[in-house]
C-alpha cells in the first residue's frame, strides 16, 4: 500500500508543506482544529480536509493511520503541537512522526513527546551550514518525501560594496522587516569560517561578508535585491 501523510495544521508552515506534498503527487490528508485555517485549506483547493478537535483521542483514533505512513505536526500553537505529538505517539507508537520547531526549547519538548524527527528551523548544525555554503542546494524540510519549490529555504548573500549594510552591526538591521532571519555569516574581519549569530560576537557587517539567511524564497530574493541596490 502506498504511503500517505497526515498533515496536522494548515498555518504558515502547513501551507508550505501541503504545497510540496501536492507537487510531489504524494497522498495526504489535512487535519485542522481552526475553523479559519480549515476554510483556507478548502479555498486553496484541497478536498481531503478535516476539521477536528486534535486534543481529543477519539478524533485521532478515527484516522486510518498505518505504520508506513507519516504524521506531520505543524500546528500554529506550540503547546498544542507538543500535546498533539504526545497523543499521536501514544496512539501510533510505530508510525513516523515529523514535527517542525522554531526554537531549541520546543525541539526538546517535541523529542520528549515522541517525535521521530524534529526539523528545527532556527538551530541548524554547523556541519549542515558548512555544506550549504560549500555547495548551495534547495533545502528539503522533510527528507525523502517533500520537495519544496516555493517554501522556506536558505540563501547565502554576499554583501556588495554599494550596500547600505556596510559598516552596520547585526543588531541594527531589522531582518524581520524583510521577512527573513539571519542564521549566521562569514565575517572576513574575524575568520573565513561560518559563525552563528547566537555565538555572542558583536558582528559588524562589511562588504565582502557572506550572510546565510532563512525565509520564504521570494522574501530572500527581495532582501538580496535591496542589498544590491543599496536601499533600506
PEVENPE-V786913 format. One line per field, one symbol per residue. ss: DSSP state (h for helix, s for strand, l for the rest). phi: phi as a letter, one per 30 degrees, with the letter a starting at -180 (. if undefined). burial: # if it has 9 or more other C-alpha atoms within 8 Angstrom, else .. A space follows every 10 residues. Layout:
ss=???
phi=???
burial=???
//
This chain:
ss=llllssssll lhhhhhhhhh hhhllllsss ssllhhhhhh hhhlllllss slllllhhhh hlllllllls sssllllhhh hhhhhhhhhh hllllsssss sllhhhhhhh hhhlllssss lllllhhhhh hhhhllllll llllllllll lsssssssll llllllllsh hhllhhhhls ssssssllll llllsshhhl lllsllllls sssssshhhh hhhhhhhhhl ll
phi=.ddbbcccjb cededddedd ddddhcdabc cbccdddedd ddddjdcdbb cbdddcdddd ddddccdcdb cccbdddedd ddddeddddd dbdccdccbc bcadddeddd dddjddbccc dcbcdddddd ddddbebddc dbdibbcccb cdacbcbddd dcdddejdce dccddddcib bddlaccddc accdbddddj dddcdbejdc cccbldeddd dddddddddi cd
burial=...####### #..####### ##.#.##### ###...##.# ##......## #..#....## ........## ######...# #########. .#..###### ####.##.## #.###.#### ##......## ##...#.... ##...###.. ########## .#####.### ....#..### #######... ...##.#... ....###### #######.## .###.###.# ..
//
